[in-house]
Amino acid sequence: MVKCTFCGNDLNLGTGKMYVKSDGKIFYFCSGKCEKNMLKLKRKPRNVKWTEIAKTEKRKVKTSETKSKSIPKVKKE
């Protein structure tokens, strides 16, 4: 299965669009929303909240924050 270049969702056979740039790069889009965000508005997928890439980035930040917080040790007197 092919994944959408912008949002990361799986594309079923016979659906979506394939966009080929003049330099030979191939982009697959599941919807007009993804196509417009990437080509016309020139947005990065990691900066758009509803994409899979942004969701994984958010999870990484949350887990690193919880790991960095350590429990203070109590000194025995």
PDB file of N, H, CA, C and O in Angstrom:
ATOM      1  N   MET A   1       0.827  -1.189   0.000  1.00  0.00           N
ATOM      2  CA  MET A   1       0.000   0.000   0.000  1.00  0.00           C
ATOM      3  C   MET A   1       0.870   1.250   0.000  1.00  0.00           C
ATOM      4  O   MET A   1       1.965   1.269   0.562  1.00  0.00           O
ATOM      5  N   VAL A   2       0.372   2.258  -0.624  1.00  0.00           N
ATOM      6  H   VAL A   2      -0.517   2.243  -1.081  1.00  0.00           H
ATOM      7  CA  VAL A   2       1.072   3.534  -0.710  1.00  0.00           C
ATOM      8  C   VAL A   2       0.554   4.446   0.398  1.00  0.00           C
ATOM      9  O   VAL A   2      -0.628   4.405   0.741  1.00  0.00           O
ATOM     10  N   LYS A   3       1.434   5.260   0.951  1.00  0.00           N
ATOM     11  H   LYS A   3       2.394   5.292   0.673  1.00  0.00           H
ATOM     12  CA  LYS A   3       1.043   6.212   1.987  1.00  0.00           C
ATOM     13  C   LYS A   3       0.976   7.612   1.392  1.00  0.00           C
ATOM     14  O   LYS A   3       1.718   7.944   0.468  1.00  0.00           O
ATOM     15  N   CYS A   4       0.091   8.415   1.927  1.00  0.00           N
ATOM     16  H   CYS A   4      -0.511   8.145   2.678  1.00  0.00           H
ATOM     17  CA  CYS A   4      -0.016   9.814   1.515  1.00  0.00           C
ATOM     18  C   CYS A   4       1.279  10.522   1.916  1.00  0.00           C
ATOM     19  O   CYS A   4       1.758  10.369   3.040  1.00  0.00           O
ATOM     20  N   THR A   5       1.830  11.284   1.002  1.00  0.00           N
ATOM     21  H   THR A   5       1.441  11.408   0.089  1.00  0.00           H
ATOM     22  CA  THR A   5       3.088  11.973   1.250  1.00  0.00           C
ATOM     23  C   THR A   5       2.941  13.020   2.342  1.00  0.00           C
ATOM     24  O   THR A   5       3.892  13.264   3.086  1.00  0.00           O
ATOM     25  N   PHE A   6       1.791  13.635   2.456  1.00  0.00           N
ATOM     26  H   PHE A   6       1.019  13.436   1.852  1.00  0.00           H
ATOM     27  CA  PHE A   6       1.605  14.707   3.429  1.00  0.00           C
ATOM     28  C   PHE A   6       1.160  14.194   4.794  1.00  0.00           C
ATOM     29  O   PHE A   6       1.836  14.435   5.794  1.00  0.00           O
ATOM     30  N   CYS A   7       0.036  13.493   4.847  1.00  0.00           N
ATOM     31  H   CYS A   7      -0.513  13.298   4.034  1.00  0.00           H
ATOM     32  CA  CYS A   7      -0.524  13.129   6.158  1.00  0.00           C
ATOM     33  C   CYS A   7      -0.099  11.758   6.655  1.00  0.00           C
ATOM     34  O   CYS A   7      -0.176  11.503   7.857  1.00  0.00           O
ATOM     35  N   GLY A   8       0.346  10.866   5.777  1.00  0.00           N
ATOM     36  H   GLY A   8       0.408  11.074   4.801  1.00  0.00           H
ATOM     37  CA  GLY A   8       0.809   9.557   6.210  1.00  0.00           C
ATOM     38  C   GLY A   8      -0.256   8.480   6.251  1.00  0.00           C
ATOM     39  O   GLY A   8       0.035   7.363   6.680  1.00  0.00           O
ATOM     40  N   ASN A   9      -1.482   8.765   5.824  1.00  0.00           N
ATOM     41  H   ASN A   9      -1.719   9.671   5.475  1.00  0.00           H
ATOM     42  CA  ASN A   9      -2.540   7.753   5.796  1.00  0.00           C
ATOM     43  C   ASN A   9      -2.327   6.799   4.626  1.00  0.00           C
ATOM     44  O   ASN A   9      -1.747   7.170   3.606  1.00  0.00           O
ATOM     45  N   ASP A  10      -2.807   5.557   4.787  1.00  0.00           N
ATOM     46  H   ASP A  10      -3.278   5.256   5.616  1.00  0.00           H
ATOM     47  CA  ASP A  10      -2.709   4.577   3.713  1.00  0.00           C
ATOM     48  C   ASP A  10      -3.716   4.903   2.616  1.00  0.00           C
ATOM     49  O   ASP A  10      -4.826   5.361   2.888  1.00  0.00           O
ATOM     50  N   LEU A  11      -3.308   4.657   1.371  1.00  0.00           N
ATOM     51  H   LEU A  11      -2.406   4.285   1.151  1.00  0.00           H
ATOM     52  CA  LEU A  11      -4.192   4.848   0.225  1.00  0.00           C
ATOM     53  C   LEU A  11      -4.629   3.487  -0.293  1.00  0.00           C
ATOM     54  O   LEU A  11      -3.791   2.611  -0.507  1.00  0.00           O
ATOM     55  N   ASN A  12      -5.915   3.298  -0.494  1.00  0.00           N
ATOM     56  H   ASN A  12      -6.596   4.009  -0.320  1.00  0.00           H
ATOM     57  CA  ASN A  12      -6.424   2.081  -1.103  1.00  0.00           C
ATOM     58  C   ASN A  12      -6.167   2.134  -2.604  1.00  0.00           C
ATOM     59  O   ASN A  12      -6.009   3.210  -3.181  1.00  0.00           O
ATOM     60  N   LEU A  13      -6.129   0.969  -3.224  1.00  0.00           N
ATOM     61  H   LEU A  13      -6.257   0.095  -2.756  1.00  0.00           H
ATOM     62  CA  LEU A  13      -5.917   0.926  -4.656  1.00  0.00           C
ATOM     63  C   LEU A  13      -7.038   1.653  -5.392  1.00  0.00           C
ATOM     64  O   LEU A  13      -8.213   1.474  -5.071  1.00  0.00           O
ATOM     65  N   GLY A  14      -6.682   2.459  -6.365  1.00  0.00           N
ATOM     66  H   GLY A  14      -5.728   2.604  -6.626  1.00  0.00           H
ATOM     67  CA  GLY A  14      -7.668   3.175  -7.168  1.00  0.00           C
ATOM     68  C   GLY A  14      -8.149   4.470  -6.557  1.00  0.00           C
ATOM     69  O   GLY A  14      -9.074   5.088  -7.083  1.00  0.00           O
ATOM     70  N   THR A  15      -7.548   4.901  -5.459  1.00  0.00           N
ATOM     71  H   THR A  15      -6.797   4.399  -5.031  1.00  0.00           H
ATOM     72  CA  THR A  15      -7.960   6.154  -4.832  1.00  0.00           C
ATOM     73  C   THR A  15      -6.771   7.101  -4.754  1.00  0.00           C
ATOM     74  O   THR A  15      -5.623   6.682  -4.906  1.00  0.00           O
ATOM     75  N   GLY A  16      -7.045   8.354  -4.521  1.00  0.00           N
ATOM     76  H   GLY A  16      -7.978   8.694  -4.398  1.00  0.00           H
ATOM     77  CA  GLY A  16      -6.007   9.348  -4.332  1.00  0.00           C
ATOM     78  C   GLY A  16      -5.449   9.880  -5.640  1.00  0.00           C
ATOM     79  O   GLY A  16      -5.932   9.554  -6.725  1.00  0.00           O
ATOM     80  N   LYS A  17      -4.415  10.710  -5.509  1.00  0.00           N
ATOM     81  H   LYS A  17      -4.023  10.975  -4.629  1.00  0.00           H
ATOM     82  CA  LYS A  17      -3.768  11.320  -6.673  1.00  0.00           C
ATOM     83  C   LYS A  17      -2.267  11.094  -6.593  1.00  0.00           C
ATOM     84  O   LYS A  17      -1.685  11.030  -5.510  1.00  0.00           O
ATOM     85  N   MET A  18      -1.653  10.975  -7.767  1.00  0.00           N
ATOM     86  H   MET A  18      -2.125  11.027  -8.647  1.00  0.00           H
ATOM     87  CA  MET A  18      -0.208  10.897  -7.857  1.00  0.00           C
ATOM     88  C   MET A  18       0.257  12.157  -8.582  1.00  0.00           C
ATOM     89  O   MET A  18      -0.210  12.455  -9.681  1.00  0.00           O
ATOM     90  N   TYR A  19       1.179  12.895  -7.964  1.00  0.00           N
ATOM     91  H   TYR A  19       1.559  12.653  -7.071  1.00  0.00           H
ATOM     92  CA  TYR A  19       1.691  14.139  -8.536  1.00  0.00           C
ATOM     93  C   TYR A  19       3.178  13.940  -8.803  1.00  0.00           C
ATOM     94  O   TYR A  19       3.929  13.574  -7.899  1.00  0.00           O
ATOM     95  N   VAL A  20       3.607  14.179 -10.045  1.00  0.00           N
ATOM     96  H   VAL A  20       2.997  14.476 -10.779  1.00  0.00           H
ATOM     97  CA  VAL A  20       5.007  14.003 -10.416  1.00  0.00           C
ATOM     98  C   VAL A  20       5.581  15.372 -10.762  1.00  0.00           C
ATOM     99  O   VAL A  20       5.078  16.063 -11.648  1.00  0.00           O
ATOM    100  N   LYS A  21       6.649  15.758 -10.044  1.00  0.00           N
ATOM    101  H   LYS A  21       7.058  15.196  -9.324  1.00  0.00           H
ATOM    102  CA  LYS A  21       7.311  17.025 -10.317  1.00  0.00           C
ATOM    103  C   LYS A  21       8.245  16.874 -11.512  1.00  0.00           C
ATOM    104  O   LYS A  21       8.550  15.757 -11.930  1.00  0.00           O
ATOM    105  N   SER A  22       8.693  17.985 -12.055  1.00  0.00           N
ATOM    106  H   SER A  22       8.445  18.892 -11.715  1.00  0.00           H
ATOM    107  CA  SER A  22       9.547  17.952 -13.239  1.00  0.00           C
ATOM    108  C   SER A  22      10.924  17.348 -12.949  1.00  0.00           C
ATOM    109  O   SER A  22      11.596  16.891 -13.873  1.00  0.00           O
ATOM    110  N   ASP A  23      11.355  17.338 -11.680  1.00  0.00           N
ATOM    111  H   ASP A  23      10.809  17.709 -10.929  1.00  0.00           H
ATOM    112  CA  ASP A  23      12.640  16.727 -11.339  1.00  0.00           C
ATOM    113  C   ASP A  23      12.523  15.227 -11.067  1.00  0.00           C
ATOM    114  O   ASP A  23      13.521  14.577 -10.754  1.00  0.00           O
ATOM    115  N   GLY A  24      11.318  14.673 -11.183  1.00  0.00           N
ATOM    116  H   GLY A  24      10.508  15.200 -11.438  1.00  0.00           H
ATOM    117  CA  GLY A  24      11.126  13.237 -11.046  1.00  0.00           C
ATOM    118  C   GLY A  24      10.602  12.778  -9.694  1.00  0.00           C
ATOM    119  O   GLY A  24      10.343  11.587  -9.520  1.00  0.00           O
ATOM    120  N   LYS A  25      10.436  13.685  -8.726  1.00  0.00           N
ATOM    121  H   LYS A  25      10.647  14.652  -8.868  1.00  0.00           H
ATOM    122  CA  LYS A  25       9.898  13.299  -7.426  1.00  0.00           C
ATOM    123  C   LYS A  25       8.416  12.985  -7.557  1.00  0.00           C
ATOM    124  O   LYS A  25       7.678  13.674  -8.261  1.00  0.00           O
ATOM    125  N   ILE A  26       7.993  11.929  -6.862  1.00  0.00           N
ATOM    126  H   ILE A  26       8.592  11.370  -6.289  1.00  0.00           H
ATOM    127  CA  ILE A  26       6.595  11.500  -6.920  1.00  0.00           C
ATOM    128  C   ILE A  26       5.951  11.725  -5.562  1.00  0.00           C
ATOM    129  O   ILE A  26       6.488  11.307  -4.536  1.00  0.00           O
ATOM    130  N   PHE A  27       4.794  12.390  -5.557  1.00  0.00           N
ATOM    131  H   PHE A  27       4.358  12.729  -6.391  1.00  0.00           H
ATOM    132  CA  PHE A  27       4.016  12.631  -4.350  1.00  0.00           C
ATOM    133  C   PHE A  27       2.667  11.951  -4.510  1.00  0.00           C
ATOM    134  O   PHE A  27       2.044  12.028  -5.569  1.00  0.00           O
ATOM    135  N   TYR A  28       2.218  11.280  -3.442  1.00  0.00           N
ATOM    136  H   TYR A  28       2.725  11.217  -2.582  1.00  0.00           H
ATOM    137  CA  TYR A  28       0.897  10.664  -3.413  1.00  0.00           C
ATOM    138  C   TYR A  28       0.043  11.420  -2.412  1.00  0.00           C
ATOM    139  O   TYR A  28       0.499  11.726  -1.310  1.00  0.00           O
ATOM    140  N   PHE A  29      -1.200  11.724  -2.790  1.00  0.00           N
ATOM    141  H   PHE A  29      -1.570  11.475  -3.685  1.00  0.00           H
ATOM    142  CA  PHE A  29      -2.106  12.455  -1.917  1.00  0.00           C
ATOM    143  C   PHE A  29      -3.418  11.699  -1.777  1.00  0.00           C
ATOM    144  O   PHE A  29      -3.952  11.164  -2.749  1.00  0.00           O
ATOM    145  N   CYS A  30      -3.932  11.664  -0.541  1.00  0.00           N
ATOM    146  H   CYS A  30      -3.499  12.099   0.249  1.00  0.00           H
ATOM    147  CA  CYS A  30      -5.197  10.974  -0.285  1.00  0.00           C
ATOM    148  C   CYS A  30      -6.391  11.885  -0.540  1.00  0.00           C
ATOM    149  O   CYS A  30      -7.488  11.405  -0.828  1.00  0.00           O
ATOM    150  N   SER A  31      -6.184  13.200  -0.437  1.00  0.00           N
ATOM    151  H   SER A  31      -5.293  13.590  -0.203  1.00  0.00           H
ATOM    152  CA  SER A  31      -7.298  14.127  -0.607  1.00  0.00           C
ATOM    153  C   SER A  31      -6.801  15.462  -1.156  1.00  0.00           C
ATOM    154  O   SER A  31      -5.599  15.719  -1.216  1.00  0.00           O
ATOM    155  N   GLY A  32      -7.741  16.291  -1.549  1.00  0.00           N
ATOM    156  H   GLY A  32      -8.718  16.081  -1.500  1.00  0.00           H
ATOM    157  CA  GLY A  32      -7.406  17.632  -2.009  1.00  0.00           C
ATOM    158  C   GLY A  32      -6.855  18.490  -0.884  1.00  0.00           C
ATOM    159  O   GLY A  32      -6.077  19.416  -1.115  1.00  0.00           O
ATOM    160  N   LYS A  33      -7.269  18.172   0.335  1.00  0.00           N
ATOM    161  H   LYS A  33      -7.901  17.420   0.522  1.00  0.00           H
ATOM    162  CA  LYS A  33      -6.784  18.896   1.514  1.00  0.00           C
ATOM    163  C   LYS A  33      -5.273  18.721   1.663  1.00  0.00           C
ATOM    164  O   LYS A  33      -4.552  19.689   1.907  1.00  0.00           O
ATOM    165  N   CYS A  34      -4.806  17.506   1.519  1.00  0.00           N
ATOM    166  H   CYS A  34      -5.391  16.719   1.321  1.00  0.00           H
ATOM    167  CA  CYS A  34      -3.369  17.232   1.635  1.00  0.00           C
ATOM    168  C   CYS A  34      -2.597  17.853   0.479  1.00  0.00           C
ATOM    169  O   CYS A  34      -1.524  18.426   0.666  1.00  0.00           O
ATOM    170  N   GLU A  35      -3.156  17.732  -0.705  1.00  0.00           N
ATOM    171  H   GLU A  35      -4.028  17.267  -0.857  1.00  0.00           H
ATOM    172  CA  GLU A  35      -2.510  18.282  -1.895  1.00  0.00           C
ATOM    173  C   GLU A  35      -2.363  19.795  -1.791  1.00  0.00           C
ATOM    174  O   GLU A  35      -1.296  20.336  -2.081  1.00  0.00           O
ATOM    175  N   LYS A  36      -3.411  20.470  -1.386  1.00  0.00           N
ATOM    176  H   LYS A  36      -4.277  20.030  -1.151  1.00  0.00           H
ATOM    177  CA  LYS A  36      -3.381  21.921  -1.283  1.00  0.00           C
ATOM    178  C   LYS A  36      -2.411  22.385  -0.192  1.00  0.00           C
ATOM    179  O   LYS A  36      -1.674  23.353  -0.383  1.00  0.00           O
ATOM    180  N   ASN A  37      -2.414  21.690   0.954  1.00  0.00           N
ATOM    181  H   ASN A  37      -3.012  20.903   1.109  1.00  0.00           H
ATOM    182  CA  ASN A  37      -1.514  22.071   2.042  1.00  0.00           C
ATOM    183  C   ASN A  37      -0.047  21.956   1.637  1.00  0.00           C
ATOM    184  O   ASN A  37       0.770  22.797   2.012  1.00  0.00           O
ATOM    185  N   MET A  38       0.286  20.924   0.878  1.00  0.00           N
ATOM    186  H   MET A  38      -0.377  20.241   0.573  1.00  0.00           H
ATOM    187  CA  MET A  38       1.683  20.719   0.522  1.00  0.00           C
ATOM    188  C   MET A  38       2.117  21.556  -0.673  1.00  0.00           C
ATOM    189  O   MET A  38       3.161  22.205  -0.616  1.00  0.00           O
ATOM    190  N   LEU A  39       1.339  21.556  -1.754  1.00  0.00           N
ATOM    191  H   LEU A  39       0.491  21.028  -1.800  1.00  0.00           H
ATOM    192  CA  LEU A  39       1.773  22.198  -2.990  1.00  0.00           C
ATOM    193  C   LEU A  39       1.443  23.684  -3.048  1.00  0.00           C
ATOM    194  O   LEU A  39       2.304  24.496  -3.385  1.00  0.00           O
ATOM    195  N   LYS A  40       0.227  24.041  -2.728  1.00  0.00           N
ATOM    196  H   LYS A  40      -0.472  23.381  -2.454  1.00  0.00           H
ATOM    197  CA  LYS A  40      -0.186  25.440  -2.862  1.00  0.00           C
ATOM    198  C   LYS A  40       0.225  26.282  -1.650  1.00  0.00           C
ATOM    199  O   LYS A  40       0.778  27.372  -1.799  1.00  0.00           O
ATOM    200  N   LEU A  41      -0.052  25.763  -0.453  1.00  0.00           N
ATOM    201  H   LEU A  41      -0.501  24.878  -0.332  1.00  0.00           H
ATOM    202  CA  LEU A  41       0.239  26.524   0.765  1.00  0.00           C
ATOM    203  C   LEU A  41       1.659  26.297   1.287  1.00  0.00           C
ATOM    204  O   LEU A  41       2.128  27.032   2.157  1.00  0.00           O
ATOM    205  N   LYS A  42       2.347  25.274   0.751  1.00  0.00           N
ATOM    206  H   LYS A  42       1.966  24.677   0.044  1.00  0.00           H
ATOM    207  CA  LYS A  42       3.742  24.953   1.080  1.00  0.00           C
ATOM    208  C   LYS A  42       3.971  24.767   2.579  1.00  0.00           C
ATOM    209  O   LYS A  42       4.915  25.305   3.157  1.00  0.00           O
ATOM    210  N   ARG A  43       3.082  23.993   3.181  1.00  0.00           N
ATOM    211  H   ARG A  43       2.316  23.556   2.711  1.00  0.00           H
ATOM    212  CA  ARG A  43       3.214  23.703   4.609  1.00  0.00           C
ATOM    213  C   ARG A  43       4.030  22.439   4.826  1.00  0.00           C
ATOM    214  O   ARG A  43       4.065  21.552   3.972  1.00  0.00           O
ATOM    215  N   LYS A  44       4.677  22.368   5.959  1.00  0.00           N
ATOM    216  H   LYS A  44       4.649  23.088   6.652  1.00  0.00           H
ATOM    217  CA  LYS A  44       5.439  21.187   6.355  1.00  0.00           C
ATOM    218  C   LYS A  44       4.510  20.275   7.158  1.00  0.00           C
ATOM    219  O   LYS A  44       3.785  20.764   8.025  1.00  0.00           O
ATOM    220  N   PRO A  45       4.510  18.979   6.898  1.00  0.00           N
ATOM    221  CA  PRO A  45       3.605  18.064   7.610  1.00  0.00           C
ATOM    222  C   PRO A  45       3.812  18.057   9.125  1.00  0.00           C
ATOM    223  O   PRO A  45       2.848  17.864   9.866  1.00  0.00           O
ATOM    224  N   ARG A  46       5.022  18.259   9.600  1.00  0.00           N
ATOM    225  H   ARG A  46       5.805  18.416   8.998  1.00  0.00           H
ATOM    226  CA  ARG A  46       5.266  18.218  11.043  1.00  0.00           C
ATOM    227  C   ARG A  46       4.689  19.432  11.771  1.00  0.00           C
ATOM    228  O   ARG A  46       4.558  19.409  12.995  1.00  0.00           O
ATOM    229  N   ASN A  47       4.342  20.494  11.033  1.00  0.00           N
ATOM    230  H   ASN A  47       4.449  20.513  10.038  1.00  0.00           H
ATOM    231  CA  ASN A  47       3.778  21.696  11.643  1.00  0.00           C
ATOM    232  C   ASN A  47       2.249  21.718  11.620  1.00  0.00           C
ATOM    233  O   ASN A  47       1.638  22.636  12.167  1.00  0.00           O
ATOM    234  N   VAL A  48       1.626  20.720  10.993  1.00  0.00           N
ATOM    235  H   VAL A  48       2.122  19.974  10.549  1.00  0.00           H
ATOM    236  CA  VAL A  48       0.169  20.648  10.898  1.00  0.00           C
ATOM    237  C   VAL A  48      -0.312  19.568  11.865  1.00  0.00           C
ATOM    238  O   VAL A  48       0.095  18.411  11.756  1.00  0.00           O
ATOM    239  N   LYS A  49      -1.173  19.940  12.809  1.00  0.00           N
ATOM    240  H   LYS A  49      -1.503  20.880  12.898  1.00  0.00           H
ATOM    241  CA  LYS A  49      -1.549  19.071  13.934  1.00  0.00           C
ATOM    242  C   LYS A  49      -2.187  17.750  13.533  1.00  0.00           C
ATOM    243  O   LYS A  49      -1.992  16.757  14.234  1.00  0.00           O
ATOM    244  N   TRP A  50      -2.938  17.691  12.444  1.00  0.00           N
ATOM    245  H   TRP A  50      -3.096  18.498  11.875  1.00  0.00           H
ATOM    246  CA  TRP A  50      -3.709  16.497  12.118  1.00  0.00           C
ATOM    247  C   TRP A  50      -2.932  15.452  11.327  1.00  0.00           C
ATOM    248  O   TRP A  50      -3.507  14.416  10.994  1.00  0.00           O
ATOM    249  N   THR A  51      -1.672  15.664  11.013  1.00  0.00           N
ATOM    250  H   THR A  51      -1.205  16.506  11.284  1.00  0.00           H
ATOM    251  CA  THR A  51      -0.895  14.680  10.271  1.00  0.00           C
ATOM    252  C   THR A  51      -0.263  13.654  11.213  1.00  0.00           C
ATOM    253  O   THR A  51      -0.063  13.928  12.397  1.00  0.00           O
ATOM    254  N   GLU A  52       0.046  12.481  10.680  1.00  0.00           N
ATOM    255  H   GLU A  52      -0.117  12.260   9.719  1.00  0.00           H
ATOM    256  CA  GLU A  52       0.656  11.423  11.479  1.00  0.00           C
ATOM    257  C   GLU A  52       2.038  11.832  11.976  1.00  0.00           C
ATOM    258  O   GLU A  52       2.421  11.494  13.096  1.00  0.00           O
ATOM    259  N   ILE A  53       2.782  12.552  11.156  1.00  0.00           N
ATOM    260  H   ILE A  53       2.471  12.826  10.246  1.00  0.00           H
ATOM    261  CA  ILE A  53       4.132  12.976  11.533  1.00  0.00           C
ATOM    262  C   ILE A  53       4.081  13.913  12.740  1.00  0.00           C
ATOM    263  O   ILE A  53       4.899  13.795  13.653  1.00  0.00           O
ATOM    264  N   ALA A  54       3.135  14.831  12.745  1.00  0.00           N
ATOM    265  H   ALA A  54       2.470  14.926  12.004  1.00  0.00           H
ATOM    266  CA  ALA A  54       3.005  15.764  13.869  1.00  0.00           C
ATOM    267  C   ALA A  54       2.585  15.026  15.138  1.00  0.00           C
ATOM    268  O   ALA A  54       3.031  15.365  16.234  1.00  0.00           O
ATOM    269  N   LYS A  55       1.731  14.024  14.988  1.00  0.00           N
ATOM    270  H   LYS A  55       1.368  13.749  14.098  1.00  0.00           H
ATOM    271  CA  LYS A  55       1.279  13.260  16.155  1.00  0.00           C
ATOM    272  C   LYS A  55       2.428  12.475  16.775  1.00  0.00           C
ATOM    273  O   LYS A  55       2.531  12.397  17.999  1.00  0.00           O
ATOM    274  N   THR A  56       3.297  11.891  15.944  1.00  0.00           N
ATOM    275  H   THR A  56       3.213  11.955  14.949  1.00  0.00           H
ATOM    276  CA  THR A  56       4.436  11.153  16.481  1.00  0.00           C
ATOM    277  C   THR A  56       5.439  12.091  17.130  1.00  0.00           C
ATOM    278  O   THR A  56       6.044  11.738  18.142  1.00  0.00           O
ATOM    279  N   GLU A  57       5.626  13.285  16.565  1.00  0.00           N
ATOM    280  H   GLU A  57       5.134  13.571  15.743  1.00  0.00           H
ATOM    281  CA  GLU A  57       6.511  14.281  17.168  1.00  0.00           C
ATOM    282  C   GLU A  57       5.998  14.673  18.552  1.00  0.00           C
ATOM    283  O   GLU A  57       6.777  14.818  19.494  1.00  0.00           O
ATOM    284  N   LYS A  58       4.685  14.842  18.664  1.00  0.00           N
ATOM    285  H   LYS A  58       4.052  14.724  17.899  1.00  0.00           H
ATOM    286  CA  LYS A  58       4.076  15.225  19.929  1.00  0.00           C
ATOM    287  C   LYS A  58       4.277  14.131  20.982  1.00  0.00           C
ATOM    288  O   LYS A  58       4.551  14.421  22.147  1.00  0.00           O
ATOM    289  N   ARG A  59       4.135  12.850  20.549  1.00  0.00           N
ATOM    290  H   ARG A  59       3.913  12.615  19.603  1.00  0.00           H
ATOM    291  CA  ARG A  59       4.349  11.732  21.466  1.00  0.00           C
ATOM    292  C   ARG A  59       5.789  11.678  21.947  1.00  0.00           C
ATOM    293  O   ARG A  59       6.040  11.397  23.118  1.00  0.00           O
ATOM    294  N   LYS A  60       6.743  11.947  21.051  1.00  0.00           N
ATOM    295  H   LYS A  60       6.538  12.175  20.099  1.00  0.00           H
ATOM    296  CA  LYS A  60       8.150  11.932  21.423  1.00  0.00           C
ATOM    297  C   LYS A  60       8.454  13.004  22.458  1.00  0.00           C
ATOM    298  O   LYS A  60       9.212  12.766  23.398  1.00  0.00           O
ATOM    299  N   VAL A  61       7.865  14.184  22.289  1.00  0.00           N
ATOM    300  H   VAL A  61       7.250  14.378  21.525  1.00  0.00           H
ATOM    301  CA  VAL A  61       8.089  15.285  23.232  1.00  0.00           C
ATOM    302  C   VAL A  61       7.517  14.930  24.593  1.00  0.00           C
ATOM    303  O   VAL A  61       8.157  15.188  25.613  1.00  0.00           O
ATOM    304  N   LYS A  62       6.327  14.344  24.632  1.00  0.00           N
ATOM    305  H   LYS A  62       5.807  14.134  23.804  1.00  0.00           H
ATOM    306  CA  LYS A  62       5.704  13.979  25.907  1.00  0.00           C
ATOM    307  C   LYS A  62       6.524  12.923  26.642  1.00  0.00           C
ATOM    308  O   LYS A  62       6.714  13.019  27.854  1.00  0.00           O
ATOM    309  N   THR A  63       7.011  11.918  25.916  1.00  0.00           N
ATOM    310  H   THR A  63       6.857  11.840  24.931  1.00  0.00           H
ATOM    311  CA  THR A  63       7.777  10.865  26.579  1.00  0.00           C
ATOM    312  C   THR A  63       9.129  11.385  27.064  1.00  0.00           C
ATOM    313  O   THR A  63       9.610  10.962  28.115  1.00  0.00           O
ATOM    314  N   SER A  64       9.744  12.291  26.316  1.00  0.00           N
ATOM    315  H   SER A  64       9.353  12.635  25.462  1.00  0.00           H
ATOM    316  CA  SER A  64      11.029  12.835  26.764  1.00  0.00           C
ATOM    317  C   SER A  64      10.853  13.731  27.994  1.00  0.00           C
ATOM    318  O   SER A  64      11.741  13.799  28.844  1.00  0.00           O
ATOM    319  N   GLU A  65       9.711  14.415  28.089  1.00  0.00           N
ATOM    320  H   GLU A  65       8.990  14.359  27.399  1.00  0.00           H
ATOM    321  CA  GLU A  65       9.440  15.246  29.262  1.00  0.00           C
ATOM    322  C   GLU A  65       9.241  14.389  30.505  1.00  0.00           C
ATOM    323  O   GLU A  65       9.727  14.735  31.582  1.00  0.00           O
ATOM    324  N   THR A  66       8.541  13.290  30.366  1.00  0.00           N
ATOM    325  H   THR A  66       8.146  13.009  29.491  1.00  0.00           H
ATOM    326  CA  THR A  66       8.293  12.428  31.523  1.00  0.00           C
ATOM    327  C   THR A  66       9.567  11.714  31.961  1.00  0.00           C
ATOM    328  O   THR A  66       9.752  11.464  33.151  1.00  0.00           O
ATOM    329  N   LYS A  67      10.445  11.383  31.019  1.00  0.00           N
ATOM    330  H   LYS A  67      10.294  11.586  30.051  1.00  0.00           H
ATOM    331  CA  LYS A  67      11.697  10.724  31.371  1.00  0.00           C
ATOM    332  C   LYS A  67      12.664  11.693  32.038  1.00  0.00           C
ATOM    333  O   LYS A  67      13.429  11.298  32.919  1.00  0.00           O
ATOM    334  N   SER A  68      12.637  12.954  31.627  1.00  0.00           N
ATOM    335  H   SER A  68      12.017  13.274  30.911  1.00  0.00           H
ATOM    336  CA  SER A  68      13.582  13.922  32.175  1.00  0.00           C
ATOM    337  C   SER A  68      13.236  14.317  33.612  1.00  0.00           C
ATOM    338  O   SER A  68      14.114  14.723  34.374  1.00  0.00           O
ATOM    339  N   LYS A  69      11.963  14.198  33.979  1.00  0.00           N
ATOM    340  H   LYS A  69      11.251  13.868  33.360  1.00  0.00           H
ATOM    341  CA  LYS A  69      11.572  14.524  35.356  1.00  0.00           C
ATOM    342  C   LYS A  69      11.899  13.333  36.248  1.00  0.00           C
ATOM    343  O   LYS A  69      11.320  12.258  36.097  1.00  0.00           O
ATOM    344  N   SER A  70      12.805  13.526  37.154  1.00  0.00           N
ATOM    345  H   SER A  70      13.275  14.400  37.276  1.00  0.00           H
ATOM    346  CA  SER A  70      13.161  12.435  38.061  1.00  0.00           C
ATOM    347  C   SER A  70      12.607  12.721  39.452  1.00  0.00           C
ATOM    348  O   SER A  70      12.363  13.870  39.819  1.00  0.00           O
ATOM    349  N   ILE A  71      12.421  11.675  40.197  1.00  0.00           N
ATOM    350  H   ILE A  71      12.620  10.741  39.900  1.00  0.00           H
ATOM    351  CA  ILE A  71      11.897  11.807  41.559  1.00  0.00           C
ATOM    352  C   ILE A  71      13.040  12.226  42.472  1.00  0.00           C
ATOM    353  O   ILE A  71      14.092  11.587  42.484  1.00  0.00           O
ATOM    354  N   PRO A  72      12.842  13.293  43.235  1.00  0.00           N
ATOM    355  CA  PRO A  72      13.920  13.735  44.122  1.00  0.00           C
ATOM    356  C   PRO A  72      14.197  12.693  45.213  1.00  0.00           C
ATOM    357  O   PRO A  72      13.273  12.115  45.786  1.00  0.00           O
ATOM    358  N   LYS A  73      15.462  12.469  45.483  1.00  0.00           N
ATOM    359  H   LYS A  73      16.212  12.939  45.018  1.00  0.00           H
ATOM    360  CA  LYS A  73      15.834  11.501  46.507  1.00  0.00           C
ATOM    361  C   LYS A  73      15.827  12.178  47.875  1.00  0.00           C
ATOM    362  O   LYS A  73      16.239  13.328  48.029  1.00  0.00           O
ATOM    363  N   VAL A  74      15.351  11.431  48.852  1.00  0.00           N
ATOM    364  H   VAL A  74      15.017  10.497  48.727  1.00  0.00           H
ATOM    365  CA  VAL A  74      15.279  11.935  50.205  1.00  0.00           C
ATOM    366  C   VAL A  74      16.575  11.563  50.913  1.00  0.00           C
ATOM    367  O   VAL A  74      17.003  10.409  50.895  1.00  0.00           O
ATOM    368  N   LYS A  75      17.195  12.574  51.542  1.00  0.00           N
ATOM    369  H   LYS A  75      16.848  13.512  51.556  1.00  0.00           H
ATOM    370  CA  LYS A  75      18.455  12.326  52.261  1.00  0.00           C
ATOM    371  C   LYS A  75      18.155  11.739  53.625  1.00  0.00           C
ATOM    372  O   LYS A  75      17.287  12.225  54.350  1.00  0.00           O
ATOM    373  N   LYS A  76      18.875  10.702  53.961  1.00  0.00           N
ATOM    374  H   LYS A  76      19.580  10.307  53.372  1.00  0.00           H
ATOM    375  CA  LYS A  76      18.720  10.105  55.292  1.00  0.00           C
ATOM    376  C   LYS A  76      19.659  10.798  56.268  1.00  0.00           C
ATOM    377  O   LYS A  76      20.838  10.998  55.976  1.00  0.00           O
ATOM    378  N   GLU A  77      19.127  11.161  57.424  1.00  0.00           N
ATOM    379  H   GLU A  77      18.169  10.998  57.661  1.00  0.00           H
ATOM    380  CA  GLU A  77      19.943  11.867  58.405  1.00  0.00           C
ATOM    381  C   GLU A  77      20.181  11.025  59.633  1.00  0.00           C
ATOM    382  O   GLU A  77      20.853  11.467  60.564  1.00  0.00           O
TER     383      GLU A  77
END
